[in-house]
Amino acid sequence: MHQPENLRSLLESVANGTITPDTAFASLKDLAYQSVGDFAKIDHHRQLRTGFPEVIWGQDKTVDQIYQIMEVMRDRSSIVMATRIQLHIYAELQKKVRGLQYYPQARICAIINSEISIKYPGKIGIISAGTADLPIAEEAAITAELHGFDVLRLWDVGIAGIHRLLNNRHLLESASVLIVVAGMEGALPSVVAGLVDCPVIAVPTSIGYGANFSGLAPLLTMLNSCAAGIGVVNIDNGFGAAVLAGQILRTSAKLPLTKTTD
């Protein structure tokens, strides 16, 4: 445990009754981080505070930086995950990192220290408008699955052939929250939100011709949707969509059941 003087003081306060164990626990949530060389500080207690552990953004980091961060995190987390890992980077990491797994379409690699199982109620449905959107959709799906959520996939059901979506209404209705991934003009989340009674998280992708402006066009479409109940994350942010969907399901138990009277 790092910052030992703070931890010792905290434990002494619990022992002499100055503070309660619950107060100490709340303080610990903000205590531990660990430096890795001179380039990173690992937030070991992020899961205590937010429900999700720290995840490594792999793009723009060197192989050695990713390796060192993973080794520091290995013994402190049930899952160590890095996003935006290209195949050639994984090939180099595999030589250094024991037990590393790779999900090529999602561009995610992970060290999995315990069996992956469904830990939370509800189901996250993930929908892609087109096949070209799959890397972002799979980033969302793998992120959610590795963190203990039940995931339903529905691929290539964009509005150019709307019957493909409508033929799967039963799947949409079985989801507790939906992530809808679309490029081009980005209209699919609006259509979906008009059909379902659950939250919809819209993910614009950078897929599209020139006037798509690398995802800006679908981003604006989603932000300007006339359908209610849509939240929008940034362009190509499948990871962020999965975390938001997970937070919706994970924290739903905090809502007290309202007792109705006649």
C-alpha positions in Angstrom: 0.0 0.0 0.0 1.3 3.4 -1.0 1.4 6.6 1.0 2.0 4.6 4.2 2.0 7.5 6.6 -1.5 8.4 5.6 -2.6 4.8 5.9 -1.0 4.3 9.3 -2.7 7.5 10.6 -6.1 6.3 9.2 -5.7 2.8 10.9 -4.8 4.4 14.2 -7.8 6.6 14.1 -10.1 3.6 13.5 -8.3 1.7 16.3 -8.8 4.4 18.9 -12.4 5.1 17.8 -11.8 8.6 16.4 -13.4 7.6 13.1 -15.7 4.8 12.1 -14.7 1.9 9.7 -17.2 3.3 7.2 -15.5 6.7 7.2 -12.1 5.0 6.8 -13.4 3.1 3.9 -14.6 6.2 2.2 -11.2 7.8 2.7 -9.4 4.8 1.3 -11.3 5.1 -2.0 -9.1 8.2 -2.7 -5.8 7.1 -1.3 -3.8 4.6 -3.4 -2.0 5.4 -6.6 1.3 4.1 -7.8 3.9 5.6 -10.0 5.2 3.7 -13.0 8.6 5.2 -14.0 8.2 8.8 -14.8 5.3 8.4 -17.3 2.2 7.0 -15.4 0.4 7.0 -12.1 -1.9 4.0 -11.6 -5.2 4.6 -9.8 -5.6 1.4 -7.9 -8.8 2.4 -6.1 -10.7 3.7 -9.1 -13.0 0.7 -8.9 -13.8 1.4 -5.3 -14.9 4.9 -6.2 -16.5 4.4 -9.6 -17.3 0.7 -10.0 -14.9 0.3 -12.9 -11.1 -0.3 -12.7 -8.6 1.9 -14.5 -8.2 0.9 -18.2 -5.1 1.5 -20.2 -5.4 3.7 -23.3 -3.0 1.8 -25.6 -2.9 4.1 -28.6 0.1 6.4 -28.6 1.9 4.5 -25.8 5.0 2.5 -26.4 5.1 -1.3 -26.1 7.4 -0.9 -23.0 5.1 1.6 -21.4 2.0 -0.6 -21.8 4.0 -3.6 -20.5 5.2 -1.8 -17.4 1.7 -0.5 -16.6 0.2 -3.9 -17.0 2.7 -5.6 -14.7 2.1 -3.0 -12.0 -1.7 -3.6 -12.3 -1.6 -7.4 -12.6 -1.7 -8.2 -8.9 -4.1 -5.5 -8.0 -7.1 -6.1 -10.3 -9.1 -9.1 -11.5 -8.9 -7.7 -15.0 -6.2 -5.6 -16.6 -7.4 -4.2 -19.9 -5.8 -2.0 -22.7 -7.8 -0.5 -25.6 -6.8 0.5 -29.1 -4.1 -2.2 -29.4 -3.2 -2.9 -33.0 -2.2 -6.4 -33.9 1.5 -5.7 -34.3 1.6 -4.0 -30.9 -0.1 -7.1 -29.4 2.5 -9.3 -31.1 5.2 -7.4 -29.2 3.3 -7.3 -25.9 2.7 -11.1 -26.1 6.4 -11.7 -25.9 6.6 -9.7 -22.6 3.2 -10.1 -20.8 2.3 -13.5 -19.4 -1.2 -14.7 -20.0 -2.2 -11.9 -22.3 -5.4 -12.3 -24.3 -6.3 -10.4 -27.5 -9.7 -9.5 -29.1 -8.6 -8.4 -32.6 -11.8 -6.9 -33.8 -12.3 -4.8 -30.6 -8.5 -4.0 -30.5 -8.5 -4.9 -26.8 -5.9 -7.0 -24.9 -6.4 -8.1 -21.4 -4.9 -10.1 -18.5 -7.8 -12.0 -16.9 -7.0 -13.0 -13.3 -10.4 -14.6 -12.5 -13.2 -16.3 -14.3 -15.4 -14.0 -16.3 -19.0 -14.3 -15.3 -22.1 -12.2 -15.3 -22.1 -10.1 -12.1 -24.9 -7.7 -12.7 -28.6 -7.9 -13.6 -30.0 -6.7 -16.9 -28.7 -7.0 -20.4 -26.7 -4.5 -22.6 -27.9 -4.7 -26.2 -25.3 -3.4 -28.7 -26.5 -2.6 -32.2 -24.3 -1.6 -35.2 -25.6 0.1 -38.3 -23.1 -1.4 -40.6 -20.3 -3.9 -40.8 -17.7 -1.1 -40.9 -18.9 0.0 -37.5 -18.0 -3.3 -35.9 -14.6 -2.4 -34.4 -16.3 0.3 -32.3 -19.3 -2.0 -31.5 -17.0 -4.8 -30.5 -15.0 -2.5 -28.3 -18.2 -1.8 -26.4 -19.2 -5.4 -26.3 -15.9 -6.8 -25.1 -15.5 -4.0 -22.5 -18.9 -4.8 -21.1 -18.4 -8.6 -21.1 -15.0 -8.4 -19.4 -16.5 -6.3 -16.6 -19.3 -8.7 -15.9 -22.3 -7.7 -18.0 -24.6 -9.8 -20.2 -24.3 -8.6 -23.8 -26.6 -9.0 -26.7 -25.2 -8.3 -30.2 -27.2 -7.2 -33.3 -25.0 -6.3 -36.2 -25.6 -4.6 -39.6 -29.2 -3.4 -39.2 -28.8 0.2 -40.4 -31.7 2.3 -41.8 -30.8 1.6 -45.4 -32.6 -1.7 -44.9 -34.9 -0.9 -41.9 -36.7 -4.2 -42.1 -33.5 -5.8 -40.8 -34.0 -3.9 -37.6 -37.7 -4.3 -37.4 -37.4 -8.0 -37.8 -35.5 -8.0 -34.5 -37.9 -6.0 -32.4 -38.0 -8.9 -29.8 -34.2 -8.5 -29.3 -34.4 -4.8 -28.8 -37.2 -5.3 -26.2 -35.2 -7.8 -24.2 -32.4 -5.2 -23.5 -32.2 -3.1 -20.3 -30.1 -0.5 -22.0 -29.0 -0.2 -25.7 -25.8 1.0 -27.3 -26.4 2.0 -30.9 -23.3 2.5 -33.1 -23.6 4.2 -36.4 -21.5 6.2 -39.0 -22.6 7.9 -42.2 -25.5 10.2 -41.2 -26.0 8.5 -37.8 -29.8 8.2 -37.9 -30.1 4.7 -36.4 -30.1 5.7 -32.7 -33.1 8.0 -33.3 -35.0 5.2 -34.9 -34.2 2.8 -32.1 -35.1 5.2 -29.4 -38.5 5.6 -30.9 -39.1 1.9 -30.6 -37.9 1.0 -27.1 -38.6 1.9 -23.5 -35.0 1.7 -22.2 -32.1 4.2 -22.3 -30.2 4.5 -25.6 -26.5 5.4 -25.8 -25.6 6.6 -29.2 -22.0 6.2 -30.6 -21.1 8.1 -33.7 -18.3 6.5 -35.8 -15.8 8.0 -38.2 -17.1 5.8 -41.0 -18.5 7.6 -44.0 -17.8 9.6 -47.1 -16.3 13.1 -47.1 -19.2 15.1 -45.8 -19.3 12.7 -42.9 -16.4 14.8 -41.6 -14.8 11.8 -39.8 -17.8 11.3 -37.6 -18.9 14.9 -37.0 -22.0 14.5 -39.1 -23.4 11.5 -37.2 -22.4 13.2 -33.9 -24.5 16.2 -34.7 -27.4 14.1 -35.9 -27.4 12.2 -32.6 -27.1 15.3 -30.5 -30.0 16.8 -32.5 -32.2 13.7 -32.3 -36.0 14.4 -31.8 -36.3 11.0 -30.0 -36.2 11.2 -26.2 -34.0 9.1 -24.0 -30.8 9.3 -26.0 -27.4 10.0 -24.5 -24.4 10.6 -26.9 -20.8 9.8 -26.4 -17.8 11.0 -28.4 -16.9 9.8 -31.9 -15.6 6.1 -31.9 -15.9 5.9 -28.2 -17.2 2.3 -27.8 -15.4 1.9 -24.5 -17.1 5.0 -23.0 -20.5 3.8 -24.1 -20.0 0.4 -22.4 -19.0 2.0 -19.2 -22.0 4.3 -19.2 -24.3 1.4 -19.9 -22.7 -0.6 -17.2 -23.1 2.3 -14.7 -26.8 2.5 -15.5 -27.3 -1.2 -14.7 -24.8 -1.4 -11.8 -26.3 1.5 -9.9 -30.0 0.8 -10.6 -30.1 -1.2 -7.4 -29.6 2.1 -5.5 -33.0 3.3 -6.5 -35.5 2.4 -3.7 -38.7 0.7 -4.8 -41.6 3.2 -4.4 -44.5 1.7 -2.6 -47.7 2.8 -4.2 -51.0 3.1 -2.4 -54.6 3.0 -3.8 
